[in-house]
C-alpha cells in the first residue's frame, strides 16, 4: 500500500516544479517551432497549389492556342491544296490546248505533205506511164 507522508508531497511538488520548468523552457519553444514549421509547410502547400493551378491554366491556354494553330494550319493547307489543284487544272488545260494546237498543225502539215506527195506521185506516174508506153510502142507519144 502507498503511504501518504511528507516525502510523497515533496515529490509531487518537485514534479509540479519540473513540469513548469520543462513547460517554460522546453515544451513551449518546441511547440512554437512546430507551429512555425506547420505555418511554413501550409504556406508552401498553398504556394504549390496556386502554382499548380497557374500551370494548369497556362497549359489549357497553350492547348487552346495549339488547337487554334492546328486549325489555322489545316485551313491554310486546304486553301493551298485548292489553289494548287486550280493551278494544276489551268496548267493541264493550257497543255491540252497547246497539244491540240500542235496536233492540228502537225495534221495540217501532214495533209499538205500528203497532197504534195500525191501530186508528185501523179506526175511521176504519168511520166512513168508515158515512158512505158513509148517503150512498148516503140515511138514517142
Secondary structure as UniProt FT lines:
FT   HELIX           6..22
FT   HELIX           23..27
FT   HELIX           28..137
//
